[in-house]
Amino acid sequence: MYSAPFEYVCPTSLAEAARLLDERREDAKLLAGGQSLIPLLKLRLAAPALVLDIGRLAELKGIRETQEEIEIGALVRHSEIEHSELLARACPLLSETAAEVGDLAVRNRGTFGGSLAHADPAGDFPAAALVLEAKLIATSIHGPREISARDFFVDLMVTALQPNEILTTIRVPKLGRRAGSAYVKMRQQASGFAIVGVAAVMKLDARGNVEQARIAITGVGPVPYRAKAVEQRLLGHTPGDKIIAHATAGAADGVDISADMHASAEYRRELAAIFTRRALAKSAERAIQVRTG
């Protein structure tokens, strides 16, 4: 099937893109890597009158380090994140997550910002953004606006972005000392999307007990979520197998669990607990290595 007819414009600057989007906000779509929008256009699930191709805007590219954070342009491709030496050192969770996205073709074309803005309930990067407590910068003709990851994912494929805003930059903190992280998932074999995906960050204190734990889960419900009860159960304990197993038993409690052809709600509930245990075990092992290395 071919897409419905549309006007195609390729802005040469972020300011121009923001102006055009503000003027045509009701009937325009942004095109970055195209891995989400192009299939929707071809299936006529989206039929914008205007497609704004922002894929060449230099302002939205690059990975930069500040004293406390890593700034990632929204147009940085998954493969760039996967192979970034800077991220491998300062925030390896993102590199590990990127390696799990789709297939090689998707990773070579898809963009970090595009994945977050699309907010697919089975996407990988939303869980990473949540667990890292990322800050997302949205820009319009009125200037930039900062949105915390916890406020960004609103509903099924709905975000806090306004119709005239462009996601431009994602800021994530460096993990720091005595911290380990991991992303694990069960993937759909055909698409590579997560049936369940779990991102975890664990920080140990000087005695080897859990000082901080963060867990974010994707694929289970209509939006990614933090497993706050699991996080609280881990605090102050040595992260052994029994403690982790006890803490993760209710990883999907209180969630409106999805059911589809890939997995029933009950199966997803079990997978959430299993993959949370795996992510935490990996995080703990890596935190211990950093602490003692």
N, C-alpha and C positions, 0 to 999 in steps of 0.2 A: 504494500500500500504506500502511496505517496502522501506527503504532507499537504495540508491545505496551503494555498498561496500566502506568502507573507513578504513584507518589505525587509530587506537585509541591510544593516548599517554597521560599519566597523569604525567606531570612534578612535581617535588618535591620542586622546588623553582622558584621564579619569574625570576631569572637570566636564569635558564634553559628554562623556557617558552619563554622568550624573544629571546633567541638564536634559538630555534626551529622555532619560528614564523618568524624570520628574514631569516632563511634558506629556509623556505617553504611558504613564504608570499603569493605566487600566488595561491596556492592550499590548504590552511589551513583555518580552522574556529576555533574560540575559543568557548568552552562550559563552561558556568558558572552555572546558575540555570537551563538552558535548556528549559525554558518556551517559548522562541521564536525559538531557533534553532531546537529543536526536531520536532515540527510540520513541519518546512520547509524541514527537511531531509525526513520525512515520505511521504510528498507530492512530493518529488524530485524537489522542487523549489530551493533547495541548494544541491549540490553534491560535497562536498570537498573530496580531496584525503586523507586529514589528519584532524582529530578532536583532538584538544589540550584541554584536560579537566583541567581547572585551578581552579575548584571549591574547592580544598582543600588547596590552598595556604594561609598560615597564614598571609603573608604580606599584603593581600588584604582584611583582615577582621577587624572588630572593629570600634567603634565610640569613638572619643577622643575629648576633649575640650582643646583649647588653650585660650589665653587671649581674642582674638577678634573673633575667628572662631571655627567652629565645623568641624573636619575631619572625613569623613565617607569612610571606605574602599569599594571598588567597589563590593566586594562579600557580603556585608551586605544585608540580605534579607529584603523584604518589611515588613514582620511581625516584625522584629527587630526594624525597623524605627517606625512602628505604635505604638509599646509598649515601646519605649525608654523614660525613665524618663528624661534623659538629653535633648533630643530633645523636649519633651513636655514643658520643662522650657525655653530653649534657642532658639529653632526654631520650634515652634508648627506647622507651615505650612507643614513641611515634614511629621510629624505624621498624620496630617489630610489628606494629599494627599495619603499616603500609605494605609490608611483605605479604600480608594476609588478604589484601584487597583484590577481588576479582581474579583476573589473569594478567599476563604480561602486557597484552594490548591495552587493557583498561588502565593498568598502572602507568603506562607510558603516555596516555592521553588525559586521564582523569585528573582533576585538581583537588587540592585539600579544601579550599573554600567552597568549591562546587559541591563536594560531598556533604559538607556540613549544612550548606544552605538548602540542599535537596531534602535532607533529613529523612532519608529512607529508614523505616523502622528496623530493617535488617542490615543497615550500614555499619561499618566497623569504626570509622573515625569519631562518630558522636560519642561512643563510650569512652574513647581516649580523651576527648576534649572535656568530658564531664569529670573523669577521675583526676585529670591534671588541673582542674579548676581553671580552665583557660579563660582568657578575656578575648572577646570577638569584637573587632572594630568595624562598624558599619558607617558608610559615608554617603551623604546626600548633598544637595546644593546648599544645605544649611551647615555642613561641616561633619566631622566625625562624631560618632556616638559609641560608647563602650557598653557591651552587653556581656554579662557573666554567662558562662556555659550553663549554669543551673537554671537560668531564666530564658535560655535561647530556644530550647526544644519545647514547643507548646502543645502540639497534638500530632496526630498522624500526618506526616509530611507538611507540618505547619511550624514555622519558626517565629521568633520575635522581630524579624526583619520587616520594616515597613515597605509598602509597594514602591517607594521612590529611593530605597536604600540599596547600596552595593556592599557586600561583605568584602573588605579590603585586606585586613590583617588579622592574624591570630597570634596572640601572645601566650606563651606557656612558661611556667617557672622551671628553673633547673631543679633536678631532683635533690641534689645536695648529698651530704655525707650520711652514711648508714642507711641508705634508702635503696630498695630494689623494686622492680616493676615487671609486669608481664601482661601479655594479651594472648588469650587462647580462645578457640571457638570450634563449634561444629558447623561445617559449611554445607550449604546446598551444593550438591555435586555439579549441577548444570551451570549455575550462575556464580558460585563462589560467595554468595551472600551468607550472612550468619543466621543459622537457625537459632543458635544461642552464642553470644560472644561476651567475654568477660575481660575487662581491663582492671588491673589492680596495682596499687602502689602501697608499699609497706616501709615504714621507717622504724628502726630499732633505737632504743636508748643505749647508754653506755654499758648496761648490764645484759643486753640482748633481749629485752622484753619489748613488746610492741608499743611504741610511743604514738604512732599514727598509722591508721589503715584507711584506705579509700578503695571502694569497689564500685564500678559502674558496669551495668549489664545492658546489652542490646539484643534485639531479636525476640525478646520474650513478650513485650507489650507494644502498644502503639508509639511509645517514645522510650528512649533510653532512660535509665534511672540509677540513682545511687542506692546501694543496699545498706542503708544507715544502721539497721539493727545488727547486721553482720559486723560492720565496722566497730560498733560499740562493744560487742562481745569479745573482741580480740584485744582491746586495750589493756595494757598492763601484764599480759601473759607472754610466756615464751611460746613462739609460734610452732609448736609441734603438731603432729598429725591429729592427735585427739582433740586438741583445742580448735584447730581449723575445722575438723569434721563437725564438732558441736556448733561452732559459730555459723557455719554455712548451711545448716539444715533448712532454714527458712529463707533462702536467698530470694525467692519469688513471692514471699508473703505480702499481701496487700496490693498486688499488681493485677491489673486486668489482663490476664494472660491470653495471648492470641492462639488461635487454632486454625490450621489450614491443611492443604494437601501434604505438606512437608512434615508436620508434627502436630499432635493433639496438644491441648492445653496441659494435660497431666504429664505428658512426655516432656514438654518444655519446662515444667516445674522441676522435674527430676534433673534435667540437663542443667538448669540454672545452678542447682546445688553442686552438681558434679564438676562443672567447669569453673565455678567459683573456688572450689577446693583446689583445683589444679592451678589456677592463676595465683592464688595465695601461696601455695607451696613453692611455686617458682619464684615469686616475689621474695618470700622469706629466705630461700636459698641464696638468691642474689644479694639481698641485704646483708646476710651473714658474710658472704664473700667480700663485700665492700668493707664491712666493719673490721674484718680480721686480716684483710689483704694488705 
